[in-house]
Amino acid sequence: MIRTLPLAALVALATAPTAFAQAGPVTQALPADATVLDVVAEGTTTRVPDLAVIQAGVVIAAPTAAAAMQQNAARMAAVLAALRKAGIAERDLQTTAVSLSPQYRYQENKPPVITGYQASNQVTVRFRDVAKSGPILDILVAQGANNIAGPHLTLSDEEGALDEARRDAIARARARATLYAQAAGLKVERILLISESGSSVPPAPMPMLAMRAKAFAPQEDSAIVPGEQKITASVSVRFLLK
């Protein structure tokens, strides 16, 4: 979005109460022949995801609550032991949910009857080497994990990636302002105002679940291909042209 404002309109904006004052009013007097140019620019950068997050858990059903919890604990212990043996650090393992719930049989005109209990234990696993997430998905399945989602691929340094996109946005805004100034026979004097309109690090698509991948390729490790993520930042910049 590009627009130019005459000096009178700029003065009116700078003296308006509250909303425009908070956005950063121009406090210095401008020449009578000054021209103001507003530019909205989007900057981008790309990064290869270097962090994978998997939700892995065990769900067990048994006739009694005690049996469900004991069996679940035993299988979950095997899952955690396998993860540690595969090199996952303690800081990258976190229990996120533990639950025990009765299971009912429903019949018409009769009260529900408890038929057993279901115990669930869920952990979040972080992989700082995305390439290892595929084989570890297979390890999880082999050890009895039966409730798996992921991996979700992301960046370990999201803020650094956003800063790259912000610098690109400012460079694009300045280049566009220079183009418009030259076309109008003017020069960019300085920047009057900068505001960030928005920024984002979109999540990468979630690959196929490990158990489903095993069903199609039982003799091969599940492969995870990170690809690239596009990071964007949008800025609004007000330039003074002379």
C-alpha positions as a Python dict, from the first residue, in 0.01 Angstrom:
ca = {
    (1, 'M'): (0, 0, 0),
    (2, 'I'): (147, 336, -104),
    (3, 'R'): (11, 683, -38),
    (4, 'T'): (145, 1037, -6),
    (5, 'L'): (11, 1295, 235),
    (6, 'P'): (29, 1675, 204),
    (7, 'L'): (184, 1861, 496),
    (8, 'A'): (-155, 1983, 627),
    (9, 'A'): (-284, 1627, 655),
    (10, 'L'): (35, 1518, 832),
    (11, 'V'): (0, 1796, 1088),
    (12, 'A'): (-363, 1692, 1150),
    (13, 'L'): (-254, 1332, 1211),
    (14, 'A'): (24, 1435, 1445),
    (15, 'T'): (-209, 1646, 1660),
    (16, 'A'): (-500, 1397, 1667),
    (17, 'P'): (-566, 1252, 2017),
    (18, 'T'): (-483, 903, 2148),
    (19, 'A'): (-472, 659, 1854),
    (20, 'F'): (-229, 842, 1626),
    (21, 'A'): (-29, 977, 1918),
    (22, 'Q'): (41, 622, 2033),
    (23, 'A'): (160, 524, 1685),
    (24, 'G'): (450, 772, 1709),
    (25, 'P'): (362, 1133, 1612),
    (26, 'V'): (604, 1352, 1423),
    (27, 'T'): (741, 1599, 1676),
    (28, 'Q'): (964, 1811, 1451),
    (29, 'A'): (833, 2082, 1223),
    (30, 'L'): (851, 1991, 855),
    (31, 'P'): (922, 2219, 560),
    (32, 'A'): (618, 2356, 383),
    (33, 'D'): (709, 2173, 64),
    (34, 'A'): (762, 1835, 237),
    (35, 'T'): (597, 1523, 99),
    (36, 'V'): (521, 1220, 315),
    (37, 'L'): (516, 868, 174),
    (38, 'D'): (371, 564, 356),
    (39, 'V'): (497, 222, 249),
    (40, 'V'): (388, -123, 369),
    (41, 'A'): (646, -391, 285),
    (42, 'E'): (678, -760, 360),
    (43, 'G'): (1015, -919, 420),
    (44, 'T'): (1088, -1290, 400),
    (45, 'T'): (1355, -1544, 476),
    (46, 'T'): (1368, -1923, 459),
    (47, 'R'): (1509, -2173, 704),
    (48, 'V'): (1538, -2551, 713),
    (49, 'P'): (1353, -2680, 1022),
    (50, 'D'): (1606, -2802, 1278),
    (51, 'L'): (1371, -2912, 1556),
    (52, 'A'): (1112, -3191, 1554),
    (53, 'V'): (851, -3244, 1824),
    (54, 'I'): (660, -3570, 1865),
    (55, 'Q'): (372, -3652, 2097),
    (56, 'A'): (407, -4017, 2197),
    (57, 'G'): (204, -4214, 2444),
    (58, 'V'): (68, -4545, 2561),
    (59, 'V'): (-302, -4623, 2602),
    (60, 'I'): (-394, -4944, 2788),
    (61, 'A'): (-734, -5094, 2867),
    (62, 'A'): (-775, -5348, 3151),
    (63, 'P'): (-1055, -5490, 3368),
    (64, 'T'): (-944, -5295, 3678),
    (65, 'A'): (-800, -4951, 3738),
    (66, 'A'): (-493, -5094, 3912),
    (67, 'A'): (-420, -5333, 3626),
    (68, 'A'): (-460, -5057, 3366),
    (69, 'M'): (-219, -4826, 3551),
    (70, 'Q'): (39, -5101, 3614),
    (71, 'Q'): (41, -5222, 3255),
    (72, 'N'): (55, -4867, 3126),
    (73, 'A'): (345, -4780, 3357),
    (74, 'A'): (541, -5089, 3250),
    (75, 'R'): (500, -5019, 2879),
    (76, 'M'): (572, -4648, 2921),
    (77, 'A'): (890, -4730, 3112),
    (78, 'A'): (1005, -4936, 2813),
    (79, 'V'): (924, -4649, 2576),
    (80, 'L'): (1120, -4397, 2786),
    (81, 'A'): (1415, -4634, 2825),
    (82, 'A'): (1430, -4680, 2447),
    (83, 'L'): (1423, -4303, 2393),
    (84, 'R'): (1706, -4247, 2639),
    (85, 'K'): (1907, -4529, 2481),
    (86, 'A'): (1857, -4362, 2142),
    (87, 'G'): (2023, -4048, 2277),
    (88, 'I'): (1728, -3827, 2368),
    (89, 'A'): (1835, -3593, 2651),
    (90, 'E'): (1632, -3560, 2971),
    (91, 'R'): (1558, -3194, 2894),
    (92, 'D'): (1387, -3308, 2572),
    (93, 'L'): (1148, -3550, 2744),
    (94, 'Q'): (841, -3414, 2920),
    (95, 'T'): (529, -3587, 3049),
    (96, 'T'): (231, -3389, 2920),
    (97, 'A'): (-73, -3597, 3023),
    (98, 'V'): (-159, -3890, 3249),
    (99, 'S'): (-517, -4009, 3277),
    (100, 'L'): (-732, -4297, 3402),
    (101, 'S'): (-1095, -4326, 3297),
    (102, 'P'): (-1367, -4591, 3332),
    (103, 'Q'): (-1509, -4754, 3020),
    (104, 'Y'): (-1886, -4806, 3006),
    (105, 'R'): (-2132, -5029, 2828),
    (106, 'Y'): (-2457, -4853, 2749),
    (107, 'Q'): (-2792, -5028, 2706),
    (108, 'E'): (-3133, -4886, 2644),
    (109, 'N'): (-3336, -4816, 2960),
    (110, 'K'): (-3052, -4936, 3182),
    (111, 'P'): (-2784, -4751, 3376),
    (112, 'P'): (-2436, -4766, 3224),
    (113, 'V'): (-2214, -5049, 3345),
    (114, 'I'): (-1837, -5016, 3394),
    (115, 'T'): (-1662, -5274, 3179),
    (116, 'G'): (-1303, -5175, 3254),
    (117, 'Y'): (-1057, -4887, 3274),
    (118, 'Q'): (-833, -4706, 3029),
    (119, 'A'): (-499, -4560, 3136),
    (120, 'S'): (-309, -4314, 2920),
    (121, 'N'): (36, -4160, 2953),
    (122, 'Q'): (163, -3905, 2700),
    (123, 'V'): (509, -3751, 2661),
    (124, 'T'): (649, -3476, 2439),
    (125, 'V'): (977, -3566, 2270),
    (126, 'R'): (1201, -3302, 2115),
    (127, 'F'): (1458, -3396, 1849),
    (128, 'R'): (1740, -3154, 1781),
    (129, 'D'): (1847, -3368, 1486),
    (130, 'V'): (1544, -3391, 1255),
    (131, 'A'): (1699, -3677, 1061),
    (132, 'K'): (1677, -3898, 1371),
    (133, 'S'): (1305, -3846, 1422),
    (134, 'G'): (1202, -4105, 1162),
    (135, 'P'): (1397, -4399, 1309),
    (136, 'I'): (1290, -4301, 1660),
    (137, 'L'): (927, -4305, 1552),
    (138, 'D'): (983, -4669, 1458),
    (139, 'I'): (1147, -4736, 1795),
    (140, 'L'): (844, -4590, 1972),
    (141, 'V'): (608, -4820, 1784),
    (142, 'A'): (830, -5121, 1849),
    (143, 'Q'): (826, -5049, 2224),
    (144, 'G'): (447, -5030, 2240),
    (145, 'A'): (366, -4662, 2195),
    (146, 'N'): (20, -4664, 2038),
    (147, 'N'): (-80, -4298, 2049),
    (148, 'I'): (161, -4097, 1834),
    (149, 'A'): (127, -3760, 1663),
    (150, 'G'): (398, -3585, 1469),
    (151, 'P'): (665, -3497, 1415),
    (152, 'H'): (588, -3126, 1412),
    (153, 'L'): (882, -2953, 1243),
    (154, 'T'): (986, -2608, 1360),
    (155, 'L'): (1286, -2382, 1425),
    (156, 'S'): (1498, -2372, 1738),
    (157, 'D'): (1575, -2000, 1677),
    (158, 'E'): (1246, -1854, 1560),
    (159, 'E'): (1330, -1502, 1680),
    (160, 'G'): (1656, -1497, 1484),
    (161, 'A'): (1469, -1601, 1169),
    (162, 'L'): (1207, -1331, 1228),
    (163, 'D'): (1481, -1069, 1267),
    (164, 'E'): (1616, -1165, 923),
    (165, 'A'): (1269, -1116, 776),
    (166, 'R'): (1234, -779, 955),
    (167, 'R'): (1562, -653, 811),
    (168, 'D'): (1449, -765, 467),
    (169, 'A'): (1117, -581, 513),
    (170, 'I'): (1291, -254, 600),
    (171, 'A'): (1526, -290, 302),
    (172, 'R'): (1230, -351, 70),
    (173, 'A'): (1043, -52, 212),
    (174, 'R'): (1342, 177, 163),
    (175, 'A'): (1399, 53, -193),
    (176, 'R'): (1034, 113, -279),
    (177, 'A'): (1041, 459, -126),
    (178, 'T'): (1350, 545, -329),
    (179, 'L'): (1176, 426, -646),
    (180, 'Y'): (868, 641, -584),
    (181, 'A'): (1078, 940, -484),
    (182, 'Q'): (1286, 923, -801),
    (183, 'A'): (973, 882, -1014),
    (184, 'A'): (836, 1199, -853),
    (185, 'G'): (1162, 1390, -891),
    (186, 'L'): (1231, 1384, -518),
    (187, 'K'): (1473, 1223, -273),
    (188, 'V'): (1418, 1025, 46),
    (189, 'E'): (1517, 1259, 328),
    (190, 'R'): (1462, 1031, 628),
    (191, 'I'): (1226, 791, 801),
    (192, 'L'): (958, 945, 1021),
    (193, 'L'): (789, 633, 1160),
    (194, 'I'): (830, 254, 1163),
    (195, 'S'): (571, 8, 1292),
    (196, 'E'): (552, -370, 1262),
    (197, 'S'): (229, -487, 1103),
    (198, 'G'): (279, -858, 1172),
    (199, 'S'): (521, -1150, 1159),
    (200, 'S'): (486, -1526, 1141),
    (201, 'V'): (671, -1855, 1142),
    (202, 'P'): (413, -2092, 990),
    (203, 'P'): (424, -2454, 1110),
    (204, 'A'): (555, -2711, 867),
    (205, 'P'): (306, -2976, 750),
    (206, 'M'): (283, -3270, 992),
    (207, 'P'): (414, -3590, 830),
    (208, 'M'): (234, -3924, 837),
    (209, 'L'): (204, -4093, 1174),
    (210, 'A'): (469, -4353, 1247),
    (211, 'M'): (230, -4647, 1279),
    (212, 'R'): (69, -4570, 945),
    (213, 'A'): (411, -4538, 779),
    (214, 'K'): (512, -4878, 914),
    (215, 'A'): (204, -5034, 762),
    (216, 'F'): (321, -4934, 414),
    (217, 'A'): (698, -4986, 458),
    (218, 'P'): (758, -5253, 724),
    (219, 'Q'): (1116, -5318, 608),
    (220, 'E'): (1231, -4957, 603),
    (221, 'D'): (1280, -4677, 853),
    (222, 'S'): (1025, -4395, 841),
    (223, 'A'): (1188, -4106, 653),
    (224, 'I'): (1133, -3744, 762),
    (225, 'V'): (1219, -3477, 504),
    (226, 'P'): (1239, -3128, 663),
    (227, 'G'): (1210, -2910, 352),
    (228, 'E'): (1206, -2532, 410),
    (229, 'Q'): (989, -2290, 605),
    (230, 'K'): (912, -1936, 492),
    (231, 'I'): (925, -1671, 763),
    (232, 'T'): (759, -1334, 701),
    (233, 'A'): (749, -991, 864),
    (234, 'S'): (546, -690, 756),
    (235, 'V'): (632, -328, 840),
    (236, 'S'): (472, 10, 781),
    (237, 'V'): (726, 288, 720),
    (238, 'R'): (663, 659, 680),
    (239, 'F'): (923, 847, 477),
    (240, 'L'): (989, 1218, 438),
    (241, 'L'): (1057, 1312, 75),
    (242, 'K'): (1211, 1640, -38),
}
